[in-house]
């Protein structure tokens, strides 16, 4: 396991955390009682995954790894996770040194 991130609590119905690992998997774990956890493999990526991080609302999960990409994932109403954005290294303003605030 490379990283674990708890989703912010947005309601009493369930607890959620995400884990990522050297085997290129991201797993979203859910529990309603904190004693038993249900794993849901979000995706198996092309390279090792280093970090997972939740948005402030706990609805979007950011995933980054050895392929220099950051992808954003959201769960739909059927409980399936889908990639909603994918950013490669060198794309966007975040990688432009002139745009950074130091």
C-alpha positions in Angstrom: 0.0 0.0 0.0 1.4 3.4 -1.0 -1.3 5.7 0.3 -4.6 5.7 2.1 -7.1 8.6 2.2 -10.3 8.9 4.3 -13.2 10.6 2.5 -14.6 13.6 4.4 -17.8 12.5 6.3 -20.7 14.0 4.4 -23.4 12.0 6.2 -23.9 9.2 8.8 -24.8 6.5 6.2 -21.3 5.2 5.4 -17.5 5.7 5.9 -15.3 5.6 2.8 -11.6 5.4 2.2 -9.4 4.9 -0.8 -6.1 3.0 -1.0 -3.5 2.7 -3.8 -0.7 0.3 -4.2 2.4 -0.9 -6.1 0.1 -3.4 -7.9 -1.4 -0.5 -9.8 -4.8 -0.8 -8.2 -6.9 1.8 -6.5 -9.5 0.4 -4.1 -12.4 2.3 -2.6 -13.5 0.8 0.7 -16.9 1.4 2.3 -18.4 0.5 5.7 -21.6 1.3 7.5 -20.5 0.0 10.9 -16.6 0.4 10.8 -16.2 -3.3 11.6 -16.6 -4.8 8.1 -15.4 -3.1 4.9 -16.4 -3.7 1.3 -13.7 -3.3 -1.3 -14.5 -1.9 -4.8 -11.6 -1.9 -7.3 -11.8 1.5 -8.9 -9.3 0.7 -11.6 -6.1 -1.1 -12.5 -3.8 1.5 -13.9 -0.9 1.3 -16.4 1.7 2.2 -13.8 2.2 2.2 -10.0 -0.1 4.6 -8.2 1.5 6.8 -5.6 -1.3 9.0 -4.1 -5.0 9.3 -3.6 -6.8 12.4 -2.3 -10.5 13.3 -1.8 -12.2 16.6 -2.6 -13.5 18.6 0.3 -17.0 17.1 -0.3 -15.8 13.6 -0.6 -17.4 13.1 -4.0 -14.3 13.2 -6.2 -11.1 11.2 -5.8 -7.8 12.4 -7.3 -5.4 9.6 -8.3 -1.7 10.2 -9.3 1.0 7.7 -10.2 4.2 6.8 -11.9 2.9 7.7 -15.4 2.9 11.4 -14.4 -0.9 11.7 -14.8 -3.6 12.9 -12.4 -7.1 11.5 -12.9 -10.3 12.6 -11.2 -12.9 10.0 -10.4 -16.5 10.3 -9.3 -19.1 7.6 -8.2 -22.4 7.6 -10.2 -25.8 6.9 -8.7 -25.4 3.1 -9.4 -22.2 3.0 -7.4 -19.8 2.7 -10.4 -16.7 4.9 -10.5 -15.9 6.8 -13.7 -13.0 9.0 -14.7 -14.2 12.5 -15.2 -10.9 14.2 -16.0 -7.3 13.1 -16.9 -4.3 15.5 -16.9 -0.9 14.5 -18.2 2.3 16.0 -17.1 3.0 19.2 -19.1 -0.7 20.0 -19.7 -2.6 22.9 -18.2 -1.5 25.9 -16.2 -0.3 24.0 -13.1 2.9 23.0 -14.9 3.7 26.4 -16.2 6.3 28.0 -13.8 5.2 31.5 -14.8 1.7 30.8 -13.5 2.7 29.4 -10.1 2.2 31.4 -6.9 5.1 30.9 -4.6 
